[in-house]
Amino acid sequence: MKKQSDMNDELRPEYDLEPLLKNATRGKYAQQYAEGTNLVLLAPDVAEAFTTPEAVNEALRLVLHLSQIPVQHTAM
C-alpha cells in the first residue's frame, strides 16, 4: 500500500479532501453490503441471452411460477 506522500495525486490543492476524510473508516459498510448482495456469475451463453439483471430475474420468476404448477400424470 502506498503512503500518502508517495501518491502522485493530480487533485488541485483547493480541493483538499483531508478535512472531509479525517474521521473516515475504510470498509465501514462492507460487511453490511456483502450480506445484502447475492451475485451469480452467468455462463457466457446465458449472459448473451439475458443482457440485463431484470431479464434474468424475470426468467427466474417464470421458472419459480412454473415449478408451482401441479403436474397431472396420465395413466398409460
N, C-alpha and C positions, 0 to 999 in steps of 0.2 A: 504494500500500500504506500502510495506517495505521501510525503509530508506536505503540509500546506505550502511551505516555502519552495518546494520542488515543482509545484504545479505551474505550468505555463498557461495562465488564465488570461483570456482576452477580454474579460469584463472590464468595463471602464471604471475608474476609481469612484466616480459619483454614484455608481450603482453598488455600493458596498452592502453586501447582504449579511455581514457579520452580526449586526445588532438583531436581525431577524432570526438568525440561526444559533444564537448563543445558548439557548435553552433547548435546542432541538435534540431529539433522540433518534438515532438511526434504527430503522426497522420497528418503530414503536407499535405499528398496527399490522405487522407482517403475519403474525400468528392468527389474528382475527380474520384477516383477508384470506389466508390459506384455508381456514376452516369453512369459509363460505364459498369456496371455489371447488368445482368438480371438472377438471379438464380431462379430455379424452383425445388421444391422437388418432385421427382418421387415416385409414389406408388411402393411398393416392387415388385409386379408382373411385372410392366412396367420396373423397373430397371434391372430385370433379363433378359428381352428380349433385352434391349438396354444398353449394358455394357459400351459404350463409348459415349462421347459427340458428336462425329462425327456421330454415328449411330442414335442418337436422332435427330440431325439436318437433316440428310438425310431423315428420315421418315417424319419429319415435312415439309420439302420442297416438298416431294411427295404429301402430303395432300394438300398443297397450290396449287400445279400444278393441281391436280385432281379437286379442287374446282373451277378452272377457265375454265374447260371444259364444254361447254354448254350441258345441258341435253335436249334431244328431247323426248317429251311426245307423245305417240301414242294414238290415239282416240280408244275407246273401243266400 
